[in-house]
């Protein structure tokens, strides 16, 4: 099997691109490193293409390994023909390979195997040949053998039919036909057998949809309903065409039509259809899972790359009723102070008044730029109180609603405990909320990506597959932004290209013992950080105020000689000259001469020049921060027809959930996104986008809000 050729065809890439990328991966290069610093080698493959390529590479290598095992097994049985070997080597999927291997696969003792042990194989062959001769009765009787457990002619007939039924079941051509037929003609059907408290699956109580067109999110919803025992799910299809396809082979010029028809029906009902239906259900789930993963990854990326509020002091505010509201002032460097609890939403008027004074004093005595208010329990009540305090005292502090998803996971984690051993879980949460707007990426990497809450049905997915995919997104985001080596958490270091958890620990130990890094080269002094790890990580680790100005950029040390040549010839001071002066000077450099002299490609040259123009640039700074400001504070205040601003909290393939400031996200169904057809919502919107929506339906009992974007256009 030519793996590279298959990958190229599947992903619509050039063969030399695939071969180059596979070579780099096999050498131990990471996806972020290849995407950033080996563009010439792969002809500009980006991180997304490289991850798809890597996934395909792993799958096909597993397939190839399984092919080798299957061929060896059949060869050992002395049943391998050139045609069979060719068929095996040309399969496209593991399921197709297993269908071919089925007749040769060692089985547990089936009814057919037992029948063969009883000596009924020749009788089965007699029926398949289909010519009833005058000695038929005597021939049948000859198979009666009490010692072998065949006591009657009926038992002999039944055993022979079991052998034929299994042979039919093992024929890959039939399975392929049946699967295709059900996919084209069949429907997936659900019936409600129980209700949950919220009647979550009511819409699927008596539901049917064509398998060929059912969207991924409905597969996941139906599967969830089945798993919680609210729905009974089945596949429905017309079976006559399936029977006729097999009968065409077995009944032609055959004198035993009734016996063989019974064997065909038995093969379908007992052996083939249950297995094929399971395969189809699994296929549908895997496709839905993959579609859901794409959405999850896009949402997570948008959340992680949301622009930080740099050099801002933030009051983190974790609201609550009974246990009070936890707060923490976090300075511009992320260091907390004045961590405490107030009862701003308490039942007691005395406690509320006392809390108002606490918060007022904090805002008076500290220059607080933002309040990061969690969107959980008591959030809206806290917002009313905090907004009033800001307004009454004319504070310039701005209120920012922060999604709390995963905050409690971090607060209760070992990492949270190590960071703040003297604080309660709740107080750690207030600090985390503040840091989430100061630097979302740095704070959110401390949380398992699955707990951040921007996916759909993630608990139903293959958890290893989900974890690997999401960790890939986090890795790409961290390396795209870059990491301040002397001022970052160990959580961030863990995601840097080429840095394992052990190496991240060694880097931290080195800083403790030797102080801050002065140059990137100094990384080579870290225990077990060899040349390969240095090559992979160096360009993503920034050092500000060190001995080498280029260390503050994403220019890789391997390209420093090129960068210094350009700086010298353009007479540029990297850190002091303004961007317009640099651009003018760089425009006079003959890039082709530089590329020829140093043997580099245009992609590397462009990266170097762009970094010289804006050294240490943070790509997140190019994203605009927009704030939500609605007067409506409670779902009870809503009325159909209202037009409000909302923040996109989660995007799914059937719609997106929008926070309109009433503690309950509303749903904009995909049909209400635009006046034109929308295939992929994430091509239009991202998590944290501000959108104008119209309230089109309300269900206060179930706390469901229907929203529309297209009706505001």
N, C-alpha and C positions, 0 to 999 in steps of 0.2 A: 504493500500500500504506500502510495506517495502522499505522505501526510501534508507536506507543504503545498502540493498541488490542490489537494482537497480544501485546505484552509483558504487558499487564494480564490478558489471558485465560490466557496460559501460566503466569504466576506467581500468579494469583489475587489480583491487586491492583486497587485502584480506579484508574480512568483518570486522575483528577486527581493521584493520588500519582505515577503514572508520568510524566505531563507535567511535574510540578514537579521530579522528580529528573532527568529528561532535560535540562530547562532549566538546572539547576545544574551538571550535568556539562559541558554545552556552554559554560558560562561559565568553566570551568576549575577548578571546585571539586573537591576530592578526596573519595573515599569516606569516610575518617575524619571529615573536616570536616562533610560533610553529615549523617552519622549522629549526630554529637555536637551540632552547633550549628545545624542547620536542621531539627529535628524537627517544628516547627510547619508548615514549608513542605511537607514530604513526608508529614505525618500519621504520624510516628513510625516510618518505615522504619529498620531496623537495618542494621549494616554487611554482614551476610550477605545480606539481601534486596537491598541496593544493589549488591553485587558480582554477584549473579545477574542483576539488572536490567541492569547495565552489559555483562555478557557477552552477553545477549540483544540489547541495542542494537547492539553491534558486529557480531554475526552477521547481524541483519536489515538493517543498513545495507550490509553486503557483499552480501547477497542482492539488495537493491534495486538496487545498482550493477550486479550481474550481469544482472538483469532488463532494465535499460536497454540494456546491451550486446547482449543476445540479441534484444530487440525491434528495435533498430537494424539488426542483421545480417539478420534475416528481412525487414524492410521494404526493405532494399537489394536483396534478391533478388526483391522484388515478390510475396511469398508470404504477407504478413501479412493475415490476416482478422480481423474484430472478435471472432469466437469464439476464435481462437488467442491474440489479445492478452489477452482476458479470462482464458483458462486460465493464461497465463504470469503475469499479475498476481495470481493467486490461489493460486499454489503456496506450500507451507509450508516446503519445504526445498530446499537447493541440488541434492540428488540428483534430486528431482522435476523441477526446472527443467531439468537436463541431459537427462533422459529426453525431455522435450518438444522440446528443441532438437536432439536427435540427428539427425532426418531433414534438418535444415537446416544442420547444422554442416559447415563445409568439411572434407572427408575427404582422406586420402592416397588413392592410386589403389588402390581395392579391386577385387575380381573383378567386382562389379556395375558399377562405373564403366567398367571396360574393356569389359564386355559392351555397355553402352550406346553406347560409342564405336564399337563394331563394328556398330551399327545394330540391336541385338536388343531394344530397348525395346518396339516394337510387338508382337513375338512374345510377350514376357512378358505384355502386356496381353491378347493373344488367349487365353492359357492362363487368365488370371484370369476372363475373361468366361465361359469354360467350355463353349462350344458348338462341337462339332466339325462342320464343314460338309463337303460332298462334295469341295471343292477343298483339303482339309487337306494332302495330300501335296505338291501344287504350291506351296501357301503356304509350307510348311516349306522346300522347295527354294529358294524365292526369296531366302532369307536367306544362302545360300552365296555367299561373296564372298572369293576368295583374296587380293585386295588388302587387305581389312580383317582377314584372318587367320581367316576362318570357312571351313574347308575341307570340312566334312562336316555332315550333318544332326545328327549326335550332338553336334558342337561348338556348333551353333546352339541345340539343346535345353539343353545344359549352361549356356550363357551366359544364356538366358532364366530358368532356374531360379536362377542366382546373383542375378539382379535381384530375383526374387520373394523369395528368402531374405533379402536385405538389407532389403527393404521390411517383411517380417515382423519382423525384428530391430529396425527403427527405430520400430515402433509402441509408443508408451508404455503403451497399455492392456494389452498382453500382458506387458510387463515388470513392470507393477504387479501383475498377477494372479499371475505366476510367483513374484515375490518374496514376496507374501503367502502363497502356497501352501507354499513351502519353509519359511517361518517357522513356519507352523502345523503342518505335517506332517513336516518334515524333522528329521534328527538330525545332530549333528556326531560324527564317528568318528575315532579315532586308533589307529594301529598302531605299535608300537615297531620301529624299524629299527636302533637302536644303543643301547648303554648308556653312561652316564657313570660316573665312579668311584663315586659315591654311590648309583647307581641312583635318581636323583631322580624319574624319570618312569615308574618301574615300574608305578605304579597306573594309568597311561594306556596300558599296553602293548597292551591289547585292549579299548578303551573306546568306549562309545556313549552319547549322552545327547540328549534332545529339545532342539532349538534354542530352542523357546519357553520352556523352564524352566531351561536351564543357567545357574548363577550366575556372576557376573562373574569371581571369582577362578579358576574353572576354565578360563574362556576365556583368561585371561592365562597360566596354567600351561601349557595346551596350546600356545598360541602360542610360549611360550618353548621348549618341547620341540621344536617344529618348527624354530625359528630356530637351535638348536644341533645340528640334524640327528639328534636322537634319536627323533623321532616323524614319521610321515607322516599328515597330517590331510586329511580330505575331508568333504563333505556328502553325505548319502544321503537320497533321497526317492523317492516313487513318481512316475514321469514320465508315465503314461498320461493322467492328468487334464489335464496341461499340454498334451499333444498334442491331446487332444480339444477343449480350449478354442479352439485356433487352427483346427483342422479344421472346427469349427462355422461359422466365417466363410468358409473357403476352399473347402470341398468340397461345400457345399449346392448342389444342381442343377448340378454341374460334371462335364463328361465326361472331365476329365483328373485323376481322383482319384489314380491311382498316381504321376503326375509331381509333382503338388502335394504329396502325402504325403512324397515324397522331399525336396522343397524345404523343407517344414516341419521334417523331421528334421535336415536340414543346417543350417537357421537356428538350431535349438535347440542342436545339438551344437557347431557351429563359432562361432556369433556370440552367442547369447543367454545360454546357461547358464554358460559360463566367466565372462562379464562380471557376470551377476547373482550368481553364487556369490562372486566377489571383493567385490562390493558388500556382500553379507550378512556376509562375514567381516570387512570393514572396519567395518560398522555394529556388529557384535558387539564388536569391539575398542574402538571409540569409547565404547560404553556401559559396557564393563568399565573402560576408562580413566577415565571420569567417576566411576564408583562408587569406584574406587581412589583417585582424587583427593580425594573427599569424606572417605574414611578418613584419608588422609595429612594433610589439612588439620586434621582434628579432633585427630589425634595430635600434630601439630606445635604446635597452639595450646595443648594441655594441657602440653606440655613447656616451651614458652616462658613460660607464665604460672605455672609452679611457683614457690612462694614462696621468696624469697631469705632467706639466713641473714644478716641485717643485723648489723653491728657485731661480727662474729666473725672471729677469726684462724684461718686454715686452713692445714694442711700438705698441699699437693698432692703426691700420690705416684703416679708413673707406673711400674708394675712391669715387670720384665723379667728374663731369665735371663742370657744371654751379655753383654749390654751394661750390665747392672746396673739398679738401680731409681733413677730420677731423682726428686728431691724439691725442693720450694720452699716456704718459709714465706711466706704472703701475708697482710699485715695487714688490718685491718678496712676500710681505704680501697682495697684491691686492689693495694697496692704490695708487690712481692716482695723477699725477702731470704733469706740462707742457702740459695742454690740450689746443689745438689750431686748427687753420685751415691753410692749405697751398694750393696753386694752381698748383700742380705738373702736372696736366693734362689740364691746361688752354690753350686757343688758343693763348694767348699773350706770346711771347718769354721772355719778361721782367718778367712776373709773374712766368713762369716756372723756370727761372734762380734764382729768389728770393726764390722759394720753395726748389730748390735743396740745396741752402745754408742753409736754415732753417733745413732741415733734416740732412744735413752733420754736422751742429753744434750740433744738438741733439745727434747724434751718437758719436761725438768726446767728448762731455762734460759729457756723461752719459754711464755707463757700461750697454749697452743694449744687452741682449743675443739673443732675437728674435724680429722680426717684424711680428705681426699677421695681415696679409692683407686680408680684406674681398673680397669675390669672386663675388661681384655685379658689378654694372655699373662702368666702368673705371678701373676695376681691372687689366686687362692685360696691359693697358697703364701705370698704376702705378707700376706694377711689373717690367716693362722694366726700368723705371727710378730708382726705388729703387735698383734693381740688379746692375745697372751701378754705383750708388753712393757707394755701398758696395765694388764692384770690384775695382773702381778707387782709393779708399782710403784704401784698404786692411783691411777693418773692419772685425772682426770675427763674426759679427752679422749674424744670419741665417734668411732667409725669409720663413715664414710659411703661406700657403694659408688656410684661415678659411672659412667654410661655414657660410654665413650670415643669413641663414633661421631663422626667429624669432627674430633677433637682434632688428629690428625696433619695434616689438611688445613689447619687454621688455622696450626699450628706451622711448616709449610713454605711458607706463603703470604707474599706481599709485605708484607701487613699485620703478620704475626707478626715478620717480619724488621725492619720499621720500628720496632715496639714494643720489641723486644729484640735489637738488632743484635749484641750481644756474646755471646749465648747460643746453644747448639746447639739444633737442632730438638727433641730429646728434652726438654731442660730447659724450653723454652717450653711444651711439652705439660703438664708438671707444674704450671706456673703456671695454665694454662688450666683444668685439672681443679679446682684450688682455687677459681678464680673462678666456675666453673660452679655451685657450691653457694652462693657468696656472692651472686651475682646471675645466675641462669641466662639471663635475657633479654639482659642487656648482653653476656654472653660469647658466647652462641649466635648473635647477629646477625652475628658476625664470620665465620661459616661459611656456605657455600652451603647453603641449606635442604635440598637434595637429598642432602647428605652426612651429615645428622644421623641417618639410619637409622631413621625411624619410619614408613616407607611400605612398599608392596609392589609389586614389579616396576617400580620407578620408571625403571630404565634402558631399559625397553621402550617407555616412553611418548613422546609428542610432547614433546620437551624444552623447546620454547618455551612451550607450553601449561602444562606442569608448572611451569616457572620463574615464569611470570606468576601462577599460582594461589598458589604457596607464598610468593612475595614479597608478595602481597596479605595473606596470613595474618600474616606478620611485620610488615607495615605496620600492620595493625589492632591487633596486640598491643602494639607500641611506643607507638602513639598512645593506646591504652586506658590504659596504665600512666602515660604521660607521661615526659618526659625532663628531667633536671637539666641545664640549659643550661651551667652553668659547670663541670660535672664529669661529662662523658660522652665516649664515644669517637666518632670520626668515623663509625664504622659505625652507631651508633645514630642520629646526625643524618641519615644518608642515608635513613632510613625515616620521618622525621617528615613529616607532611602539608605539602606545598608546598615542601619543601626538596630541591632537586636535588643531585647530587654536587658540582657547581660551587659552589652556594650553601653547602653544608656546608664546603667548603674555605675559602670566603671568611669564614665565621663563625669558623673556627679561626684564620685569619690575623688577624682583628679582635681576638680574645682575646689573641693573642701580642703584638700591638702596643699594645693599650689596657688590658689587664687584664680582669678579670671584668666581666660585664654587671651593671649596678646595677638596671636596669629592662627590661621587655619593649620599651618604646618605643625603647630604644637599638638594637634590632635593625634599625630603619629606617636606621641609619647604615652598616650592612654593605653592601659593594659589591654592586650589582645585586639587592638585596633590596627589591623595590618593595611597593606597597600590597597587591596581590593575594597575593603570597607571605606578607606579614605577616599578612593576614587568615586565611590557611590554616594557618599554623604557630603563631601566638602562643599559642593556648589550650593547646597540647600541650607547650610549653617552660616549665619551671618555674625560678624564680629564688628561692633560699632566702637569707634574710638581706639582701635588697636594700632599696631605698628604698620600694617599694610592697608591702605585705603580700599584696595580692590576686594578685601575680605568683607566689606559691607555690602557687596553686590552679589548678584547671582551668577557672575562670571566665574567659570570653573578655573581652579588653579592651573589646570593644564593649558589654559588659554591666556595666562597672564602675560606671556611674552608678546602675544599679538596685541592685547589691550594696551600694554605699555608703549608699544611701537606707535599705535594710533594716537594715544595721548600725547606722546612726544612730538610727533609730526604735526598734530593739530594744535600744539601748544595750549593744551587744556589742563586746568586744575580740576581734578575729578570732583572734589567735594565743595569747592568754593565758587567756581564759575557758574553763572546762571544758565538755565536751560537754553535760552535763545542764542547766547554766545556759543555754546557748545554745538548747537545745531548748525549754525553758520560755519563754524570751523570744520565740522565733520563733513559738511556738504562738499568741501574742497578735496577731501581724501579720495584717491582712486581705489575704490574697494577691490577691483579686479586685480590690481597689482598686489594689494595686501593678501588677497586670497591665494594668489599664485605663489607669492614669496613664502607664505607660511603653510601652504598645503591645506587650507581649510575651505569649507563650503560656504555658500551664501547664508544658510541658516545660522551657522556659528557666527559669522561676521555680523549679521543682523542682531543677534542676541547681545553681542558685545557692545555694539553701537547704541542700542536702546538702553542698556544698563549705564553706559557712560552719560547719556542724556539725563536719565533719572535714576541715579544710584540708590539702591535700597528701596526702590519703588514697591509699594504694597498695592497689588491689583484691586484690593477691596476698596481703596480710596476713590476709585472711579465710579462706585455705585452710590446713588443718591439715597440718603436716609429720609424717609417720609413718615410723618407721625399721624396717628389716628386721633380724631377729635370729634366725637359725637355727643350730643346732649342726652340721648336716650341711654338709660343706665340699666333697665330691667326688661326682661322678656314681656312683662305685663304692659310695658309702655308702648310696645310695638303695635302697629296697625297695618293692615294690608294697604299697599300703595305707597308706603313711606320709602323715600330714597335716602340712603345713608352711605357713609364711607365704611369700608371694612378692610381688615388685614387678612390676607390669604394664610391660613394656618396649615392646611394639608391639601395636597392634590392627589386625586385618585383617578383611575381611568373612566369612572362614571360621572365624575363631577369634582368640585372642590369645596372644602369647608372654609367659611369666612367668619372671622371674629368681628361682630358689629357692636361690641362693647356691652353685651347684655348677659355675659357669663355663659351663654350657650351658643356655640358656633352654628351658623346657618349653612344650608347646602345649596350651592348653585349647581343644578344638574347640568350635564354636558349639553343638553338641548337648550339650556338657557344662557349659554356662554356667548354665543354670537348669532347673528342673522345668517351667517354662512356656515357650511358644514365644518365641524371641528373633529379631526381625527385624534389629535394629541394635544390635550390641554396645556401640558408643560411646554409646548412650543410657543404658547401665548403668555402664560403667567408662571411666576415662581413663588415659592414660599416667602412670605414677608412683603409681597407686593401689596400696595394699597389700591383697592378697586371700589368703584361706585356701584352699589347694588340696590335693587328694589325688592321690598318685601312682597311676595306673591302668595304666600300661604302660611298659616299659623296653626299649630296644634299644641295648645298650652299644656294639656294633660300629658302628652308624650314628650313635651319640650322639643318640638320639631319646628324648624323655621325654614321655609322655602324662599330662596332668593333668585333674582335674575339680574344678569349683567346686560343682556341684549335689550331688555325693556327700558334701560336707561340711555341707550344710544340714540 
